[in-house]
Amino acid sequence: MPSPLSRRNFLGATTLFATAIATGNKSAIAKLPRASLPNPTASLVTRWDTDRWSLGAYSALPVGATASVRKTLARAIINNRLVFAGEYTDPEYPATVQGALRSGQRAARTLIANGLGPKVIVIGAGMAGVSAAHDLAISGAQVVVVEARDRIGGRVHTNTSWGVSVEMGAAWVHALKTNPLVPLAQQAQLKLIPSDYDNKSFRDTKTGRPSPSAERASNQLVSLLSQLENSWPNPSTSVASWLRQHGLPANRFSTWAVETGVVQEYGLDATKLGARAPTEGSDFLGGDAFVAGGYQHIPELLATNLDIRLSSPVANVDASQPSGVYVRLESDAVLTADAVVMAVPVSLLQAQSPSITGLSKAIQAAIGGIATGNLEKVILRYDKQWWGQETVIGIVGGGLPAQSSNFAPNSALRWTEFYNVTDVVGAPTLVGFSGGSAARKRPKSDSACVAEALGMLQAAFR
């Protein structure tokens, strides 16, 4: 560990650090003097918004939308041959892995109940797709799963490059009570580590110290969101407008609280997130838990003995023909079946990747009525755990010179909350989060994203 710097030298180092971040100067970043914090030994950065097969993190209701769009897609049977599956179609647990799993089970039940088969193609081998295929195969259907990626799991993706399991996508099991993922995790011999969100600290990059103001802003936001969840707001109202109307002040602490408590929760800026979003879904009973040991083992378990064809992106699905469904791959190969489960993210449906022939205007409108939020991670591994025992570390931005620079848009809103996942990963590890437009405007290089995250930590812990 480098020796601690004097306050004057630290402030100079912070300025240099911020300048290097703003300009993206990798050599300057590498040569910067450090504060008393150790350097990470390894890092990982996610980029779900530019991933061709996800184009974002998970679904959310934008301004003007209600949960009825999810119900429309969940109930849809296109030309008595095509059904949808995906977290965006589950009105009870939307935007969760549990919702994806449930949606696949529901899609399979729909096909079985309506006698649609026996030959079924499932498009997408994420949690929704393998869940549907698993249940259909058990019922006796002839199932083929086609997947664009070279792996299964979709937005559940475990990285093992460090020799331990690190979750690049989904990391939690939400609402442990009656959650169908819990027995699957046990069957896959995974450990569920309860998330203690109350074990939290708040720090300010302007002072480098704990921040009572951030804690008060966080508590006020939680109180207001509780009121919002129990109300019936106008769908045309944004969460940002509703919060302003109900007394949330405009200051950097409230802005930080909204960024961590709303934007990083739903993946959409509060100005774009519909006020109905926090009111949808069932109660999340039983708390949340991190998955330790490799979340990807759950979809792999469901995929056992299935006919899954990887690296097989689909170009078009034609469900309008009386003779069956025609699935054309990007390779121009054509597969036929009696029915199809469309289990790709809603963002891909909106991008017509694949396109679907035979959709009604009502279904097209429902697809277009759902937004896709974004949540990205910077994952930092250390030799030693230097940050204490807190589960969550909230960091208010605005204390680095680069954060007022034109070269670093929204940087004060990036990496504003870190989770201590040492017990989950099995090595000293912090995960920093960024959501919404702040995440989409992050630096193009992974090294610059890491530098931003380190800048936040160093400024907050000086």
RANORZI-V654692 format. One line per field, one symbol per residue. psi: psi as a letter, one per 20 degrees, with the letter a starting at -180 (. if undefined). burial: # if it has 9 or more other ideal C-beta (glycine too) atoms within 8 Angstrom, else .. A space follows every 10 residues. Layout:
psi = ???
burial = ???
This chain:
psi = pqqqqrgghg hghggggggg ghikoghhgh iqqqbiqqqq iqqqpqmhhj phjgkagrqq orpiqrihhg hghhipnokk hpqqqqhijo hgmqkrhghg ghhggggggg gghjkobipp ppopkagggh gggghghhij qoppppphrj rrhcjooppj hijrppohcp iqoqmhpjpi hghhgghjkq pooqoniimq qpqpihhjrq nhhhgghghg gggghggghj amrphiprhg gggghkjprn rhghggghgh iggigiiqqh iipqiigiir rrpnqirrqq ppinhihghh ghipjqnpor lmqpgqpoji piiappopri iiqpqqrhrq oolqqhhhgh jlmrqppjpr hgghhggiip rorppqqppp prhqoijajq hpopopaijp hiijqiimpj hijqlipqpo kghghjqopq oqqprbhggh jrqhqhhhgg ggghggghhh k.
burial = ....#...## ..######## ##.#.#.##. .#.#####.# ..####.##. ..######## ###.###.## ####.###.. ########## #.######## ########## ##...##.## ########## #######... #.#######. .######### .#..#####. ######..## ##.##..#.# .##.#....# #####..#.. #.######.# ##.##.##.. ..#.#.#### ###..#.#.. .######### ####.##### .######### ...#...### ########## ###..#.### .########. ....#####. ....#.#### ########## ...#.####. ..##.##.## ########## ##....#..# ########## ###.#..#.# ########## #####.#### ######.##. .##....### ########## ##
